[in-house]
């Protein structure tokens, strides 16, 4: 096991069965945390539990759809009751329903906000009820670079993730006097089952996406887990209220069409 930054700590990860959530649960467990992860697919949680048990980590998987807000709040309360504290909450579970504005219906709009925003609100509220009296804790809400930059067919999702950013900053201000930190990680293009689904497992499309990123590759779930665990740890004790893009430099990139062609054409004025 690696350096035990989370020894004696208790962490909850939503959407923990695959992708970023799974990598984060693994990293927290490797570093000594008692991890509780929830997801809708119990077989994947059981596989994760076996992997963590193999290296001697502590893990509990809970089958839960966080769209069930009462059940989600109960999970947080029960975890704190079972283990005597709550130190880390990672609100990761995503819902992405794309669509052009003219085509998208109000139900899909609300579905994006239901999981992306309402579950984050309930998670943060429930965690703060435990962490603030405790005098410590770290909450990391997972947003998206879509919350910072505009894109096609992403109006509802982008708006929902932008709401997560602003809500998190407000929560950080309320929680800071009580020793609790709230931050946001905004992933870019990451090699996950969700990305595969969005490009219909088209390898050529993924290569094109990778080539558009300054670092020239897609992110990995482990890239995101490392950033999340840094913000969750005491190494980030003076950091709260930030939105951290983890995107290989994509968000600040200035797009100049035909830039390489322009460089090669010495007659261009």
C-alpha positions as CSV (number, residue, x, y, z in Angstrom):
1,X,0.0,0.0,0.0
2,X,1.2,3.5,-0.7
3,X,1.6,6.5,1.6
4,X,-1.3,6.4,4.1
5,X,-2.6,10.0,3.7
6,X,-6.0,8.7,4.6
7,X,-5.2,6.3,7.5
8,X,-8.1,6.4,10.0
9,X,-10.3,8.4,7.6
10,X,-13.7,7.5,6.2
11,X,-14.6,8.3,2.6
12,X,-17.8,8.0,0.5
13,X,-17.5,7.9,-3.3
14,X,-20.6,8.0,-5.5
15,X,-20.6,6.3,-8.9
16,X,-17.8,4.1,-7.6
17,X,-18.2,1.1,-9.8
18,X,-16.3,2.2,-12.8
19,X,-14.3,5.0,-14.4
20,X,-13.2,7.9,-12.3
21,X,-15.2,6.8,-9.3
22,X,-13.6,3.3,-9.2
23,X,-10.1,4.7,-9.6
24,X,-10.8,7.2,-6.8
25,X,-12.1,4.5,-4.5
26,X,-9.1,2.3,-5.2
27,X,-6.7,5.2,-4.5
28,X,-8.4,6.2,-1.2
29,X,-8.4,2.6,-0.1
30,X,-4.7,2.1,-1.0
31,X,-3.9,5.1,1.1
32,X,-5.6,3.8,4.2
33,X,-9.2,5.0,4.1
34,X,-12.3,3.1,4.9
35,X,-14.1,3.5,1.6
36,X,-17.9,3.3,1.1
37,X,-18.8,3.4,-2.6
38,X,-22.3,3.4,-4.0
39,X,-23.4,2.6,-7.6
40,X,-26.4,1.1,-9.4
41,X,-24.6,-2.1,-10.4
42,X,-23.7,-4.4,-7.5
43,X,-21.6,-6.9,-9.5
44,X,-19.2,-4.2,-10.4
45,X,-19.0,-3.1,-6.7
46,X,-18.4,-6.7,-5.7
47,X,-15.5,-6.9,-8.2
48,X,-14.1,-3.6,-6.8
49,X,-14.5,-5.0,-3.2
50,X,-12.4,-8.1,-4.2
51,X,-9.7,-5.9,-5.8
52,X,-9.4,-3.8,-2.6
53,X,-9.5,-6.8,-0.4
54,X,-6.6,-8.3,-2.3
55,X,-4.3,-5.5,-1.2
56,X,-5.7,-5.4,2.3
57,X,-7.9,-2.3,2.0
58,X,-11.2,-1.5,3.7
59,X,-14.2,-1.2,1.5
60,X,-18.0,-1.5,1.5
61,X,-20.1,-1.4,-1.6
62,X,-23.7,-0.2,-1.5
63,X,-26.2,-0.6,-4.4
64,X,-27.8,2.8,-4.7
65,X,-29.2,5.1,-7.3
66,X,-28.3,8.6,-6.0
67,X,-31.3,9.9,-7.8
68,X,-33.2,8.5,-4.8
69,X,-32.3,11.5,-2.6
70,X,-33.7,10.2,0.6
71,X,-31.7,6.9,0.2
72,X,-28.5,8.9,-0.6
73,X,-28.9,11.1,2.5
74,X,-29.5,8.0,4.6
75,X,-26.3,6.4,3.2
76,X,-24.2,9.3,4.4
77,X,-25.9,9.4,7.8
78,X,-25.5,5.6,8.2
79,X,-21.8,5.7,7.2
80,X,-21.0,8.3,9.8
81,X,-23.0,6.3,12.4
82,X,-21.2,3.0,11.5
83,X,-17.7,4.4,11.5
84,X,-18.0,7.3,13.9
85,X,-17.0,10.0,11.4
86,X,-17.0,11.2,7.8
87,X,-13.8,12.7,6.4
88,X,-14.2,12.7,2.6
89,X,-17.2,12.8,0.2
90,X,-16.6,12.5,-3.5
91,X,-19.8,13.4,-5.4
92,X,-18.9,11.7,-8.7
93,X,-22.0,9.8,-10.1
94,X,-22.8,11.3,-13.5
95,X,-25.8,11.6,-15.8
96,X,-25.2,12.9,-19.3
97,X,-28.2,13.4,-21.6
98,X,-27.1,15.4,-24.6
99,X,-29.2,17.1,-27.3
100,X,-29.5,20.2,-29.3
101,X,-31.6,22.9,-27.6
102,X,-34.3,22.8,-30.2
103,X,-34.6,19.0,-29.9
104,X,-34.2,18.4,-26.1
105,X,-37.4,18.1,-24.0
106,X,-37.9,19.4,-20.5
107,X,-37.7,15.9,-19.0
108,X,-34.1,15.4,-20.3
109,X,-33.2,18.9,-19.1
110,X,-34.5,18.0,-15.6
111,X,-32.8,14.7,-15.6
112,X,-29.4,16.4,-16.1
113,X,-30.1,18.7,-13.1
114,X,-31.6,15.9,-11.0
115,X,-28.4,13.9,-10.7
116,X,-25.8,16.5,-11.4
117,X,-27.2,19.2,-9.2
118,X,-29.9,17.9,-6.8
119,X,-27.9,14.9,-5.6
120,X,-24.8,17.1,-5.1
121,X,-26.9,19.5,-3.0
122,X,-28.2,16.6,-0.9
123,X,-24.8,15.0,-0.6
124,X,-23.1,18.3,0.5
125,X,-25.9,19.2,2.9
126,X,-25.9,15.7,4.5
127,X,-22.1,15.7,4.8
128,X,-21.9,19.2,6.3
129,X,-24.3,18.1,9.0
130,X,-21.7,15.6,10.1
131,X,-18.4,17.4,9.1
132,X,-19.1,20.8,10.6
133,X,-19.8,19.6,14.2
134,X,-16.8,17.3,13.7
135,X,-14.6,20.4,12.7
136,X,-13.1,18.8,9.7
137,X,-13.8,17.2,6.3
138,X,-13.3,17.6,2.6
139,X,-15.9,17.4,-0.1
140,X,-15.0,17.1,-3.8
141,X,-17.7,17.6,-6.4
142,X,-17.0,16.3,-9.9
143,X,-18.0,18.8,-12.6
144,X,-16.7,18.9,-16.2
145,X,-14.8,21.2,-18.5
146,X,-18.2,21.5,-20.2
147,X,-19.1,23.8,-17.3
148,X,-16.4,26.2,-18.3
149,X,-16.5,26.1,-22.1
150,X,-19.4,25.9,-24.6
151,X,-20.1,22.9,-26.9
152,X,-22.6,21.6,-29.3
153,X,-25.6,19.5,-28.0
154,X,-24.5,20.0,-24.3
155,X,-26.7,22.8,-23.1
156,X,-28.5,21.0,-20.3
157,X,-25.4,19.1,-19.1
158,X,-23.1,22.1,-19.3
159,X,-25.6,24.3,-17.4
160,X,-26.0,21.6,-14.7
161,X,-22.3,21.3,-14.2
162,X,-21.9,25.1,-14.1
163,X,-24.5,25.1,-11.3
164,X,-22.4,22.5,-9.4
165,X,-19.4,24.9,-9.7
166,X,-21.2,27.9,-8.3
167,X,-23.0,25.9,-5.6
168,X,-19.7,24.4,-4.5
169,X,-18.1,27.8,-4.1
170,X,-21.0,29.0,-2.0
171,X,-20.8,25.8,0.1
172,X,-17.0,26.4,0.5
173,X,-17.7,29.8,2.0
174,X,-20.3,28.5,4.5
175,X,-18.2,25.5,5.5
176,X,-14.8,27.2,5.8
177,X,-15.2,28.6,9.3
178,X,-16.0,25.1,10.5
179,X,-12.9,23.5,9.2
180,X,-14.5,21.9,6.2
181,X,-13.3,22.3,2.6
182,X,-15.4,22.1,-0.6
183,X,-13.7,21.9,-4.0
184,X,-14.5,20.9,-7.6
185,X,-12.6,18.8,-10.1
186,X,-13.6,19.4,-13.7
187,X,-12.4,16.5,-15.9
188,X,-11.8,16.9,-19.6
189,X,-11.8,14.0,-22.0
190,X,-11.0,10.9,-19.9
191,X,-10.7,7.3,-21.1
192,X,-13.8,5.8,-19.4
193,X,-16.8,3.7,-20.4
194,X,-18.8,7.0,-20.6
195,X,-16.4,8.4,-23.2
196,X,-16.6,5.1,-25.1
197,X,-20.4,5.4,-25.1
198,X,-20.3,9.0,-26.3
199,X,-18.2,8.2,-29.3
200,X,-19.8,4.8,-29.9
201,X,-16.4,3.1,-29.2
202,X,-15.0,4.8,-32.3
203,X,-11.2,4.6,-32.0
204,X,-10.6,7.2,-34.8
205,X,-12.8,9.7,-32.9
206,X,-10.9,9.1,-29.7
207,X,-7.6,9.6,-31.5
208,X,-8.9,12.9,-32.9
209,X,-10.0,14.0,-29.5
210,X,-6.6,13.1,-28.1
211,X,-4.8,15.0,-30.8
212,X,-6.7,18.2,-29.9
213,X,-5.4,18.1,-26.3
214,X,-2.2,20.0,-25.7
215,X,-0.7,17.1,-23.8
216,X,-1.6,14.9,-26.8
217,X,-3.5,12.1,-25.0
218,X,-6.8,11.4,-23.3
219,X,-6.9,11.5,-19.5
220,X,-7.0,8.3,-17.4
221,X,-9.2,7.6,-14.5
222,X,-6.0,7.5,-12.4
223,X,-5.1,11.1,-13.5
224,X,-8.4,12.2,-12.0
225,X,-8.2,10.1,-8.9
226,X,-4.8,11.6,-8.1
227,X,-6.2,15.1,-8.4
228,X,-9.3,14.2,-6.3
229,X,-7.2,12.6,-3.6
230,X,-4.8,15.6,-3.4
231,X,-7.8,17.9,-2.8
232,X,-9.2,15.5,-0.3
233,X,-5.9,15.2,1.6
234,X,-4.3,17.5,4.3
235,X,-1.8,18.5,1.6
236,X,-4.6,20.8,0.3
237,X,-5.5,22.1,3.7
238,X,-5.4,25.7,2.6
239,X,-7.4,25.1,-0.6
240,X,-11.2,25.6,-0.7
241,X,-13.7,26.9,-3.2
242,X,-11.6,26.1,-6.3
243,X,-12.7,24.6,-9.6
244,X,-9.7,22.6,-10.9
245,X,-9.7,21.6,-14.6
246,X,-7.9,18.3,-15.1
247,X,-7.9,18.3,-18.9
248,X,-4.4,18.2,-20.3
249,X,-4.4,21.9,-21.0
250,X,-7.6,21.9,-23.1
251,X,-9.6,24.5,-21.2
252,X,-7.1,27.4,-21.6
253,X,-6.1,26.4,-25.1
254,X,-6.5,29.1,-27.8
255,X,-8.0,27.5,-30.9
256,X,-6.5,29.0,-34.1
257,X,-8.0,27.3,-37.2
258,X,-5.4,25.9,-39.7
259,X,-2.6,27.0,-37.4
260,X,-0.1,24.5,-38.8
261,X,-1.0,25.5,-42.4
262,X,-0.5,29.1,-41.5
263,X,3.0,28.4,-40.0
264,X,4.0,26.5,-43.2
265,X,2.8,29.3,-45.5
266,X,5.4,32.0,-45.4
267,X,3.3,34.2,-47.7
268,X,0.5,34.5,-45.2
269,X,0.3,38.1,-43.8
